[in-house]
Amino acid sequence: MGFAYRIGEKGPEGLLKHMRVPILTTTMGIEERYKQFGIEDAIRTLDRVTWGFFGIRSVEHIFLYQAAASPEARKEHLETAYRVGREF
């Protein structure tokens, strides 16, 4: 409490409205399964609730599927992570 949120007359108020959050998640699974079973949606909902409590509305969650599938996939995911970090 103090820098991230405060308790006001109407309850908790997030103070980090100016912040952005990039999240990269590596998976062993394939994209179709994450979408089919609603895993991606569930994680994105948790993102909104968790970060939203602190006032953060700009959350970019990138899923890097089948991270260990091959050296090429690993290289591609590392390049994505590097790009996201640079652009952040």
C-alpha positions in Angstrom: 0.0 0.0 0.0 1.2 3.5 -0.7 2.9 3.4 -4.1 0.7 0.8 -5.9 -2.7 1.4 -4.4 -4.5 3.3 -1.6 -7.7 2.8 0.3 -10.1 5.6 -0.5 -13.6 6.3 0.4 -14.8 3.9 -2.2 -12.3 1.2 -1.4 -9.0 0.3 -3.0 -7.8 2.6 -5.8 -4.9 1.6 -8.1 -2.2 4.1 -8.5 -0.2 2.7 -11.4 -2.5 3.8 -14.2 0.6 5.0 -16.2 2.3 1.6 -16.2 2.5 -1.0 -18.8 3.1 -4.7 -18.2 4.5 -7.1 -20.8 4.2 -10.8 -19.9 5.8 -13.6 -21.8 4.8 -17.1 -21.0 6.6 -20.2 -22.4 4.5 -23.3 -22.8 5.2 -26.9 -23.6 1.7 -27.2 -25.2 0.4 -26.3 -28.6 -1.6 -23.1 -29.2 -4.8 -25.0 -30.3 -5.1 -26.8 -26.9 -4.6 -23.5 -24.9 -7.4 -21.9 -26.9 -9.6 -25.0 -27.0 -9.7 -25.4 -23.2 -9.8 -21.7 -22.5 -6.4 -21.6 -20.8 -5.3 -18.5 -22.6 -8.6 -16.7 -21.7 -8.3 -17.8 -18.0 -4.8 -16.5 -17.8 -5.7 -13.2 -19.5 -8.6 -12.8 -17.0 -6.2 -13.3 -14.1 -3.9 -10.6 -15.7 -6.8 -8.1 -15.9 -7.9 -8.7 -12.3 -4.4 -8.8 -10.8 -2.9 -5.9 -12.6 -6.1 -4.0 -12.7 -6.3 -3.9 -8.9 -3.2 -1.7 -9.1 -4.7 0.5 -11.8 -2.7 -1.0 -14.7 -4.8 -1.4 -17.8 -2.1 -2.0 -20.4 -1.2 -5.6 -20.1 0.3 -7.4 -23.1 0.5 -11.2 -22.6 2.4 -13.1 -25.2 2.3 -16.9 -25.2 5.4 -18.6 -26.7 4.1 -22.1 -27.5 6.1 -25.3 -27.6 9.2 -23.6 -26.2 11.2 -26.8 -26.1 10.0 -28.2 -29.4 13.2 -27.5 -31.3 16.3 -25.3 -31.3 14.6 -23.2 -34.0 11.5 -22.6 -31.8 13.7 -21.7 -28.9 15.6 -19.2 -31.0 12.4 -17.7 -32.3 11.0 -17.3 -28.8 14.2 -15.7 -27.6 14.1 -13.2 -30.5 10.5 -12.4 -29.6 11.4 -11.9 -25.9 14.3 -9.6 -27.0 12.1 -7.6 -29.3 9.4 -7.2 -26.6 12.0 -6.1 -24.1 13.5 -3.6 -26.5 10.1 -2.1 -27.4 9.1 -1.9 -23.8 
